[in-house]
Amino acid sequence: MGKKDEYQFDYLDDNRRFADQINGALFKGRQVIKPEELEPDEAQTVVTGEKTGTGSMKTVVDKVRIWKGKKLHILAVENQNYVDYQMVLRNMLSESIAYRKQWKRRKQEHRETKDLKNRNEYLSGMKKSEKFAPIITLVVYFGTGGGWDGAKCLYDLLDIDDELKEYVSNYRLNLYDCHEHDTFAEYKTGLRQVFEAVRYAADKKKLKEVMEENREAYSRIDGDTRNMLEIVANVRIPEKCKVMEAGEERYDMCKAFEDMRQEGYDEGIEKGMERGIEKGIEQGIVTGKAEGIIETGLDVGLSKQDILERLQKKLDISLQKAQEYFLRFGR
């Protein structure tokens, strides 16, 4: 797991953020999932059957929570920082195995209780009336290099004729790509600032406008969100921007941007002055050479036309510039 993945994994360990992620991405901000209703469940390990040097290849669903007895998976797929073009297949596999695990648990329970009533139930390992807990997998894309350009459903991966589609089951991703959104008011935690920073990572002017519109939130960013912004969106918020609020450390991202802008402004002035001095010296040398050429030409009796031609040739300047020098230094 890379550094970005570790931060994102830990960030969503907080039930408030987990619930906020589900509510924002799937329910458009409606508070369907409450943090206090969530219970942790073991991470789902999926054995693909493919062999590696150390055994079977595995993939792990990042975050799993149980909500009111219904299993919710949030599969940020190492909180996807790149577009995985086989993401649809990964999700299909993980969900299929998760449902099968539910069935295997039920089958074992029935074996112990011996409560299956007929041959069909016995061979099926479950009762006819039994239902499984639904699994919702959410893929969250944090890439700053542009939007998700991979498949979003199984049909996107298949070379299939239209007349055959009705006979082939489709599977679609629950994909949250912040690049497809312009506003993030549906998020109530620091996820809003994270997604806004990722969305406008390449447009600092727009990000500054967003920050000004939501200045109160951007002036009170918690430490975990600050780390996420720095790691995921490459937004630097130095320690000098730390403020204390109700005994908790907060960070003022607005001040960080203002400081960066002032630093950039000061640096621009300094560089401009350096370039101006260099240009002035260079211009002074050219002017001195022009004066010498004109005085020498006049002393030896050259015509104005000859002097102008020499100025153009020796200094690599236009006729208009040569004439300006002649008017200035000729006599």
Buried (B, 14 or more C-beta within 10 A) or exposed (E): EEEBBEBBBEBBEBBBBBBBBBBBBBEEBEEEBEBEBBEEBEEBEBEBEEEEEEEEEEBBBBBBBBBEEEBBBBBBBBBBBEBBEEBBBBBBBBBEBBBEBBBEEBEEEBEEEEEBEEEEBEEBBBBEEEEBBEBBBBBBBBBBEEEBEBBBEBBEBBEEEEEEEEEEEEBEBBBBBBBEBEEBEBBBBBBBBBBBBBBBBEEEEEBBEBBEEBEEBBBBBBBBBBBBBBBBBEBBBEEEBBEEEEEEEBBBBBBBBBBBEEEEEEEEEEEEEEEEEEEEEEEEEBBEBBBEBBBEBBEEEBEEEEBBBBBBEEBEBEEEBBBBBBEEBBE
